[in-house]
Each structure stands twice: as C-alpha cells, then as structure tokens.
Amino acid sequence: MSTDTSDAGDGNGTTKIDIRVPNRLLEKIDEEYERRGYTSRSEAVRDALRDWIDPPARLSDETLEELVKSREQRKQAETQSADDVRDRLGLND
C-alpha cells in the first residue's frame, strides 16, 4: 500500500492505495465510469467500495414482481391517481 496521504486536518483525509486488476476489468471500468456520470476512475471505484462496505437496500423478488404488475396496470390505464382516490374516499376534506 502506498503511503501517499492527504489530510485536511479533520481526520477525513485520503490515502492513495495501489491495486492490481485484470486488464479486462479495467477496460470495463473505463467503458462505464463516464457513462454512469463519474468524473474519474477513482471516483467510480470509491463509490463501488462504499457500496461494498454499506450495500444499498435490495428489493425482494416479490416486490419487484409487484412493481412489474403495477407498471403494466399503468400502461393499460388500470390505475387511478392518488388525488382521484382521495376525492372518492372523501379524504381531501
């Protein structure tokens, strides 16, 4: 590990680390990071490491299936707006 360290005095400095990755993986990172809105390879890798330490919440398969059904119902105009439902139930008073 490199000892190239930067500290802003608040304990939240950064340390440069050297890692080795397979060439194909680096090619994929280079293909993706700008497309996903990152300004640098380092920014993308830092974000990936944050997700590794604190993974984002995952939706269950059941929830994902319900979302698909809901989208289909919306496409088929089988849904009602929240305002319409509130009006029908008298909740806007």
VEXMISE-277428 format. One record per residue (C-alpha): residue in three letters; x, y, z. Coordinates in Angstrom, 1 decimal, always signed. Example, Ala and Ser with C-alpha at 12.3 -4.5 7.8 and 13.67 -1.06 7.14 Angstrom:
# residues 2
<r><nuza>ALA</nuza><xx>+12.3</xx><yy>-4.5</yy><zz>+7.8</zz></r>
<r><nuza>SER</nuza><xx>+13.7</xx><yy>-1.1</yy><zz>+7.1</zz></r>
# end
This chain:
# residues 93
<r><nuza>MET</nuza><xx>+0.0</xx><yy>+0.0</yy><zz>+0.0</zz></r>
<r><nuza>SER</nuza><xx>+1.2</xx><yy>+3.5</yy><zz>-0.8</zz></r>
<r><nuza>THR</nuza><xx>+1.9</xx><yy>+6.0</yy><zz>+1.9</zz></r>
<r><nuza>ASP</nuza><xx>+0.8</xx><yy>+8.9</yy><zz>-0.2</zz></r>
<r><nuza>THR</nuza><xx>-1.6</xx><yy>+10.5</yy><zz>+2.3</zz></r>
<r><nuza>SER</nuza><xx>-3.6</xx><yy>+13.8</yy><zz>+2.3</zz></r>
<r><nuza>ASP</nuza><xx>-5.2</xx><yy>+15.0</yy><zz>+5.5</zz></r>
<r><nuza>ALA</nuza><xx>-7.5</xx><yy>+18.1</yy><zz>+5.7</zz></r>
<r><nuza>GLY</nuza><xx>-6.9</xx><yy>+18.2</yy><zz>+9.5</zz></r>
<r><nuza>ASP</nuza><xx>-10.3</xx><yy>+16.9</yy><zz>+10.3</zz></r>
<r><nuza>GLY</nuza><xx>-9.4</xx><yy>+13.2</yy><zz>+10.3</zz></r>
<r><nuza>ASN</nuza><xx>-11.2</xx><yy>+12.7</yy><zz>+6.9</zz></r>
<r><nuza>GLY</nuza><xx>-8.1</xx><yy>+12.8</yy><zz>+4.7</zz></r>
<r><nuza>THR</nuza><xx>-7.4</xx><yy>+10.3</yy><zz>+2.0</zz></r>
<r><nuza>THR</nuza><xx>-4.8</xx><yy>+7.6</yy><zz>+1.4</zz></r>
<r><nuza>LYS</nuza><xx>-3.7</xx><yy>+6.5</yy><zz>-2.0</zz></r>
<r><nuza>ILE</nuza><xx>-3.7</xx><yy>+2.7</yy><zz>-2.5</zz></r>
<r><nuza>ASP</nuza><xx>-2.3</xx><yy>+0.7</yy><zz>-5.3</zz></r>
<r><nuza>ILE</nuza><xx>-4.3</xx><yy>-2.2</yy><zz>-6.6</zz></r>
<r><nuza>ARG</nuza><xx>-3.9</xx><yy>-4.6</yy><zz>-9.4</zz></r>
<r><nuza>VAL</nuza><xx>-6.9</xx><yy>-5.6</yy><zz>-11.6</zz></r>
<r><nuza>PRO</nuza><xx>-7.2</xx><yy>-7.7</yy><zz>-14.6</zz></r>
<r><nuza>ASN</nuza><xx>-6.9</xx><yy>-5.7</yy><zz>-17.9</zz></r>
<r><nuza>ARG</nuza><xx>-10.4</xx><yy>-6.7</yy><zz>-19.0</zz></r>
<r><nuza>LEU</nuza><xx>-11.9</xx><yy>-5.4</yy><zz>-15.7</zz></r>
<r><nuza>LEU</nuza><xx>-10.1</xx><yy>-2.1</yy><zz>-16.1</zz></r>
<r><nuza>GLU</nuza><xx>-11.4</xx><yy>-1.9</yy><zz>-19.7</zz></r>
<r><nuza>LYS</nuza><xx>-15.0</xx><yy>-2.4</yy><zz>-18.4</zz></r>
<r><nuza>ILE</nuza><xx>-14.4</xx><yy>+0.3</yy><zz>-15.7</zz></r>
<r><nuza>ASP</nuza><xx>-13.2</xx><yy>+2.7</yy><zz>-18.3</zz></r>
<r><nuza>GLU</nuza><xx>-16.2</xx><yy>+2.0</yy><zz>-20.5</zz></r>
<r><nuza>GLU</nuza><xx>-18.6</xx><yy>+2.6</yy><zz>-17.7</zz></r>
<r><nuza>TYR</nuza><xx>-17.5</xx><yy>+5.3</yy><zz>-15.4</zz></r>
<r><nuza>GLU</nuza><xx>-18.3</xx><yy>+8.3</yy><zz>-17.6</zz></r>
<r><nuza>ARG</nuza><xx>-21.5</xx><yy>+6.7</yy><zz>-18.8</zz></r>
<r><nuza>ARG</nuza><xx>-22.6</xx><yy>+6.5</yy><zz>-15.2</zz></r>
<r><nuza>GLY</nuza><xx>-21.8</xx><yy>+10.1</yy><zz>-14.5</zz></r>
<r><nuza>TYR</nuza><xx>-18.4</xx><yy>+9.7</yy><zz>-12.7</zz></r>
<r><nuza>THR</nuza><xx>-15.7</xx><yy>+12.2</yy><zz>-13.5</zz></r>
<r><nuza>SER</nuza><xx>-12.8</xx><yy>+9.8</yy><zz>-12.9</zz></r>
<r><nuza>ARG</nuza><xx>-12.0</xx><yy>+6.1</yy><zz>-12.5</zz></r>
<r><nuza>SER</nuza><xx>-11.1</xx><yy>+6.8</yy><zz>-8.9</zz></r>
<r><nuza>GLU</nuza><xx>-14.5</xx><yy>+8.3</yy><zz>-8.1</zz></r>
<r><nuza>ALA</nuza><xx>-16.2</xx><yy>+5.3</yy><zz>-9.5</zz></r>
<r><nuza>VAL</nuza><xx>-14.0</xx><yy>+2.8</yy><zz>-7.6</zz></r>
<r><nuza>ARG</nuza><xx>-14.5</xx><yy>+4.8</yy><zz>-4.3</zz></r>
<r><nuza>ASP</nuza><xx>-18.3</xx><yy>+4.6</yy><zz>-4.8</zz></r>
<r><nuza>ALA</nuza><xx>-18.1</xx><yy>+0.9</yy><zz>-5.5</zz></r>
<r><nuza>LEU</nuza><xx>-16.1</xx><yy>+0.4</yy><zz>-2.3</zz></r>
<r><nuza>ARG</nuza><xx>-18.7</xx><yy>+2.4</yy><zz>-0.3</zz></r>
<r><nuza>ASP</nuza><xx>-21.4</xx><yy>+0.1</yy><zz>-1.7</zz></r>
<r><nuza>TRP</nuza><xx>-19.3</xx><yy>-2.9</yy><zz>-0.7</zz></r>
<r><nuza>ILE</nuza><xx>-18.9</xx><yy>-1.6</yy><zz>+2.9</zz></r>
<r><nuza>ASP</nuza><xx>-22.6</xx><yy>-0.4</yy><zz>+3.2</zz></r>
<r><nuza>PRO</nuza><xx>-24.6</xx><yy>-2.2</yy><zz>+0.5</zz></r>
<r><nuza>PRO</nuza><xx>-27.8</xx><yy>-0.4</yy><zz>-0.8</zz></r>
<r><nuza>ALA</nuza><xx>-31.1</xx><yy>-1.9</yy><zz>+0.2</zz></r>
<r><nuza>ARG</nuza><xx>-32.3</xx><yy>-4.7</yy><zz>-2.2</zz></r>
<r><nuza>LEU</nuza><xx>-35.9</xx><yy>-5.2</yy><zz>-3.1</zz></r>
<r><nuza>SER</nuza><xx>-37.3</xx><yy>-8.7</yy><zz>-2.7</zz></r>
<r><nuza>ASP</nuza><xx>-38.3</xx><yy>-10.7</yy><zz>-5.8</zz></r>
<r><nuza>GLU</nuza><xx>-41.9</xx><yy>-10.4</yy><zz>-4.7</zz></r>
<r><nuza>THR</nuza><xx>-41.7</xx><yy>-6.6</yy><zz>-4.5</zz></r>
<r><nuza>LEU</nuza><xx>-40.0</xx><yy>-6.5</yy><zz>-7.9</zz></r>
<r><nuza>GLU</nuza><xx>-42.8</xx><yy>-8.6</yy><zz>-9.4</zz></r>
<r><nuza>GLU</nuza><xx>-45.4</xx><yy>-6.3</yy><zz>-7.9</zz></r>
<r><nuza>LEU</nuza><xx>-43.6</xx><yy>-3.3</yy><zz>-9.5</zz></r>
<r><nuza>VAL</nuza><xx>-43.8</xx><yy>-5.0</yy><zz>-12.8</zz></r>
<r><nuza>LYS</nuza><xx>-47.5</xx><yy>-5.6</yy><zz>-12.4</zz></r>
<r><nuza>SER</nuza><xx>-48.0</xx><yy>-2.0</yy><zz>-11.3</zz></r>
<r><nuza>ARG</nuza><xx>-46.2</xx><yy>-0.7</yy><zz>-14.4</zz></r>
<r><nuza>GLU</nuza><xx>-48.3</xx><yy>-2.9</yy><zz>-16.6</zz></r>
<r><nuza>GLN</nuza><xx>-51.5</xx><yy>-1.7</yy><zz>-15.0</zz></r>
<r><nuza>ARG</nuza><xx>-50.4</xx><yy>+1.9</yy><zz>-15.5</zz></r>
<r><nuza>LYS</nuza><xx>-49.7</xx><yy>+1.2</yy><zz>-19.2</zz></r>
<r><nuza>GLN</nuza><xx>-53.2</xx><yy>-0.3</yy><zz>-19.5</zz></r>
<r><nuza>ALA</nuza><xx>-54.8</xx><yy>+2.7</yy><zz>-17.8</zz></r>
<r><nuza>GLU</nuza><xx>-56.0</xx><yy>+0.5</yy><zz>-15.0</zz></r>
<r><nuza>THR</nuza><xx>-54.7</xx><yy>+2.8</yy><zz>-12.2</zz></r>
<r><nuza>GLN</nuza><xx>-56.1</xx><yy>+5.9</yy><zz>-10.6</zz></r>
<r><nuza>SER</nuza><xx>-54.3</xx><yy>+9.0</yy><zz>-9.4</zz></r>
<r><nuza>ALA</nuza><xx>-53.8</xx><yy>+9.5</yy><zz>-5.7</zz></r>
<r><nuza>ASP</nuza><xx>-56.0</xx><yy>+12.7</yy><zz>-5.9</zz></r>
<r><nuza>ASP</nuza><xx>-58.8</xx><yy>+10.8</yy><zz>-7.5</zz></r>
<r><nuza>VAL</nuza><xx>-58.7</xx><yy>+8.1</yy><zz>-4.8</zz></r>
<r><nuza>ARG</nuza><xx>-58.6</xx><yy>+10.8</yy><zz>-2.0</zz></r>
<r><nuza>ASP</nuza><xx>-61.6</xx><yy>+12.5</yy><zz>-3.6</zz></r>
<r><nuza>ARG</nuza><xx>-63.6</xx><yy>+9.2</yy><zz>-3.9</zz></r>
<r><nuza>LEU</nuza><xx>-62.8</xx><yy>+8.3</yy><zz>-0.3</zz></r>
<r><nuza>GLY</nuza><xx>-63.5</xx><yy>+11.9</yy><zz>+1.0</zz></r>
<r><nuza>LEU</nuza><xx>-60.0</xx><yy>+12.3</yy><zz>+2.3</zz></r>
<r><nuza>ASN</nuza><xx>-59.4</xx><yy>+15.8</yy><zz>+0.8</zz></r>
<r><nuza>ASP</nuza><xx>-61.7</xx><yy>+17.5</yy><zz>+3.4</zz></r>
# end
